[in-house]
Amino acid sequence: MTIDTGEVRTATASAPGIMSGTYLWITIGACALVFLGAFESLAVTTVMPVVSADLGGERLYALAFAGPLATGVIGMVAAGNWADRRGPVEPLYTAVAVFVAGLLVAGLAPSMEVLVAGRFAQGLGSGALTVALYVVVARVYPRDLHPAIFAGFAAAWVVPSLIGPTVAGMVTELWSWHWVFLGVVALVLVALLMVVPALKNLARDGGDRSIPWSLGLLGWSVLAAVAVLALDLLGDVPGAGPVLAVAAVIVALIAVRPLLPKGSLAARRGLPSVILVRGLAAAAFFGTQVYIPYLLTDRYDFTPTLAGLSLTGGALAWSAAATVQGRMGTRLSSVVAVRIGTGLVVAGILLALVSAVLHMHAPAIVAAWIVAGTGMGLMSPRTSALTLEMSTPENQGFNSSAMTVADSFGSALSLAVTGVLFAAAASAAAVADPFVVVFAFAGAVAVAAAVLSPRLAPRADGDAAREVAAP
């Protein structure tokens, strides 16, 4: 796919911005929905120890985090197929309904089992919501505004890192952990109302009903989710645990393959590599981030709230970098932005690794996460823009689904693997530092993303639309 940069510059100069009257409410509402989904995901990190103690759910503690990521894959695939057939409106409304139902179930849960079920529903709705919003972006905003709106989405994901731990802690102390879930319900409905006017215009765009329901893809997404959850649950089985863990990883990779553009796992040039690099970067970043507060609490005697706030620097860096790349627009090539971003993610994780090995002072770890956050802020919005740029109206839903599947599946699989590695290393602490093992694994994944980033540009002799067709 070739782009006339002269035309793009002219369009950029004349087009209204994402906060103009034309797009104001849809921008605020869409970013608010992304923000609330991210807030709920991050706030749970702060309150889950209290929830677990209250409901006696230590055994299901890890599943409360891995479960939503795994079920999110199912929601993403279903919403992508639905959006291609019927447009994004119906899947968006349904996703919000499922997400709200999950919040209500979790907020009213009398047991840890019920709470985990609510978390599963939250993941299902959140995954579908993300895909539906990406298709809305493709249908509502002109292409030259995509980097800016995706910068807004990136900021909406990052800002909860700044306020999530504090707000969730205050709500829990003033009222109870139940309101961390229940209090979000009304805000989600308000955000949805802001989006409704733009959706009325899209309701006439019914998609292409000749596109079949992809029941096979939905089945593969269920298998991928089950395999990730099995890895999380079976990795510590005495004796057979390592074998079962390897088997679960293999099944998960086989199952996710049909959910991605053809050639993604083989790093085929163009969109397949965009999807793969995005998934690898997410896996490396979030596979490390979960253990940063743990390290600071365990080794540096940080309080839980202070350890959570230690990620603020990385969150601010992510938001700032996303804003800068959005303002640069086409002056910064998306491929170059991704290459720089993945390099910074590698540098940040390796600095965290060195800090753990040498037992450096805590500020070094905080600085490492600022570097990694900057990298994610550069590369994440541009992989979103590249995905839509290389899509056609007929496969925007599938490709948006694949992009978010790569995010969620990569993060979920990474968290499951690092959980197994951490537990194994912790049981032999005299031989291996569990934090070093986890950071080394995540660093290797980040290096793979950086090495593959030059393959994002599509082939010069082919139309990108031919490369991105669903398998």
VENFENZI-V923691 format. One record per backbone hydrogen bond with DSSP energy under -0.5 kcal/mol. NH is the residue of the N-H (numbers start at 0). CO is the residue of the C=O. If there is no record, write none. Layout:
# VENFENZI-V923691
nh: [NH	NH]
co: [CO	CO]
This chain:
# VENFENZI-V923691
nh: [4	7	8	9	10	11	12	13	14	19	22	23	26	27	28	29	30	31	32	33	34	35	36	37	38	39	40	41	42	43	44	45	45	46	47	49	50	51	52	53	54	55	56	59	60	63	63	64	65	66	68	69	70	71	72	72	73	74	75	76	77	78	79	80	81	82	83	84	85	86	90	91	92	93	94	95	96	97	98	99	100	101	102	103	104	105	106	107	108	111	114	115	116	117	118	119	120	121	122	123	124	125	126	127	128	129	130	131	132	133	134	135	136	137	138	139	140	144	145	148	149	150	151	152	153	154	155	156	157	158	159	160	161	161	162	163	166	167	168	169	170	171	172	173	174	175	178	179	180	180	181	182	183	184	184	185	186	187	188	189	190	191	192	193	194	194	195	196	197	198	199	200	201	202	203	204	205	207	208	210	214	217	218	219	220	221	222	223	224	225	226	227	228	229	230	231	232	233	234	236	239	240	243	244	245	246	247	248	249	250	251	252	253	254	255	256	257	258	259	261	263	266	267	269	272	272	273	274	275	276	277	278	279	280	281	282	283	284	285	286	287	287	288	289	290	291	291	292	293	294	295	296	297	298	299	299	300	301	306	307	308	309	310	311	312	314	315	316	317	318	319	320	321	322	323	324	325	326	327	328	330	331	332	336	337	338	339	340	341	342	343	344	345	346	347	348	349	350	351	352	353	354	355	356	357	358	359	363	364	364	365	366	367	368	369	370	371	372	373	374	375	376	377	378	379	381	382	383	384	385	386	387	388	389	390	394	395	398	399	400	401	402	403	404	405	406	407	408	409	409	410	411	412	413	414	415	416	417	418	419	420	421	422	423	424	425	426	427	428	430	431	433	436	437	438	439	440	441	442	443	444	445	446	447	448	449	450	451	452	454	455	456	461	465	466	466	467]
co: [2	3	4	5	6	7	8	9	10	16	19	19	22	23	24	25	26	27	28	29	30	31	32	33	34	35	36	37	38	39	41	41	42	42	43	46	46	47	48	49	50	51	51	56	57	59	60	61	61	62	64	65	66	67	68	69	69	70	71	72	73	74	75	76	77	78	79	80	81	82	86	87	88	89	90	91	92	93	94	95	96	97	98	99	100	101	102	103	105	54	110	111	112	113	114	115	116	117	118	119	120	121	122	123	124	125	126	127	128	129	130	131	132	133	134	135	136	141	142	144	145	146	147	148	149	150	151	152	153	154	155	157	157	158	158	159	162	163	164	165	166	167	168	169	170	170	175	176	176	177	177	178	180	180	181	181	182	183	184	185	186	187	188	189	190	191	191	192	194	194	195	196	197	198	200	201	203	83	206	207	212	213	214	215	216	217	218	219	220	221	222	223	224	225	226	227	228	229	230	233	237	236	239	240	241	242	243	244	245	246	247	248	249	250	251	252	253	255	256	468	260	263	262	454	267	269	269	270	271	272	273	274	275	276	277	278	279	280	281	282	283	284	284	285	287	287	288	288	289	290	291	292	293	294	294	295	296	295	302	303	304	305	307	308	309	310	311	312	313	314	315	316	317	318	319	320	321	322	323	324	327	328	330	332	333	334	335	336	337	338	339	340	341	342	343	344	345	346	347	348	349	350	351	352	353	354	354	360	360	361	361	362	363	364	365	366	367	368	369	370	371	372	373	374	375	377	378	379	380	381	382	383	384	385	387	391	391	394	395	396	397	398	399	400	401	402	403	404	404	405	406	407	408	409	410	411	412	413	414	415	416	417	418	419	420	421	422	424	425	427	427	431	432	433	434	435	436	437	438	439	440	441	442	443	444	445	446	447	448	451	452	453	458	462	462	463	463]
